[in-house]
Amino acid sequence: MNDCSYVLEKIWIAVHIIHGDVSEFIRQYLREQQMAMSSDMAQCCVYGRTEAFMKKTYKIEVDCANCANKMEEAAKKTEGVKDAVVNFMALKMKVEFEEGAEPSEVMPVVLKNCKRVEDDCEIFF
């Protein structure tokens, strides 16, 4: 977990503990840290709804770092995907979707494209 995620997790917990409306506090904090909604958790805190998410993280199964790189490149070339990052060590793929793209429709195509370059890979969605 990177430092930003750790801090945002602690804020998320604090929000739920105090049950108050601190969304403006969170927005200000994110501006100060120059993170401006870069995290799924931050968007959820600020907007209070899951529809704000345009990034999703998926568990993957892949055998080597080179294969993970091939998956990342294939995902990036998929229509509806703005960006994709594969973390081989964590076995996770973070996908940022283009505006208006429906993740439930895009991800099967991402998997199909990934299997073209690495047939024994898997994405769990």
N, C-alpha and C positions, 0 to 999 in steps of 0.2 A: 504494500500500500504506500503510495507516495505521500509527501507531506501535505499537499493540498487536500487529498482525499481524507487523510487523518483529521485535519482541522475541520473539514466540512462534516465528517461523521460526528465529531464532538458537538458542533453547532446543532446538527440534526437532533441529537440526543437531548441537548439543553432545551431546544424548542418544545419537544414533547414533554419534558419534565415540568417546565413552568406553564405550559398550556396558554401562553400568551401570544398576542399578535406581534411578532418581532420581524415580520418580513422586510420592513424598511431597514432595520438594523442589519439584516443579512445582505440586502442589496448594497448598503454602504460598505460593509465589510468586504464584499466581493469587488467593489470598485477600488477600494484601497489596495487590495491585494492583486489587482489587475487580472482577476480571474473571470470577471463579467460573464457569468452563466456558462462557464466552460465545463461544468460538471453536471451530470444527470441529477445528482443529489441536490445541488444548488438550485437547479431549475424546479425541482419538486418542492423545495422549501419556499422558494419565492412565489411560484405560481399556484402551489397547492393542488396541482392536478398532474396526472401522468401524461396528458396530451401534449405537454410542453416538451417532452422528450423527442429529440431528433437524433440522439446517440443511444445505442444499446450495446451491451456487452454480452457475448455468447461464449459458452464453454466449447472448446474444440478438442479434437483428438488428432494428433499428427505425430509422426515418428522422429523427425529431425528438423533442425533449424532451417536448412535449405528448403525443405518442403513447406515449412511455415511461411517462408518468404514468397514461395510460389503462390501459396493460398492468398497472401496479402495482395500481391499484384493482380491476381485473378479477381479478387473482390473489388479492388479499386476500379477495374475496367467494366464492372457490371452497371447497367443502367439503373438509376435510382440511388446509387451509392456516391456520396460526395467524397468520403475518405474512409479508409479502413486501416487498422493497425493490428497486427498479430503479435502477441507476446508468447513466444515459444516456451519460455520458462514457466509462465503461469498457465499455459494452455488456454488462452483467452483471445478472442477477437473482438475489438471494439469497432463498431460500424457507425459512421455518421451518414445519415440519409439526406438526400436532396429534399428540398421543400416540396411538400405534396406527395412524396413517396410513402407508400404503405409498407412498413417493415414486414408484415406477414406475407406480402406478395413478392417483395424483393428478395428476402432471405432464401427461399427455395431456388431462385435463379443464381444467387451467390454460391450456394452449395453445389449446384450443377456445374458452374464455371470452375469452382475449386476442384471438383472431382475430375474435370478434364485434364488438369495439370498434375493432380496428385490423387489417384483413384482410391487410395485407402484412407483418406482424410474424412473427418466427420465434424459437423457443426450441430450443436444441440440447441434448438429453438422451439 
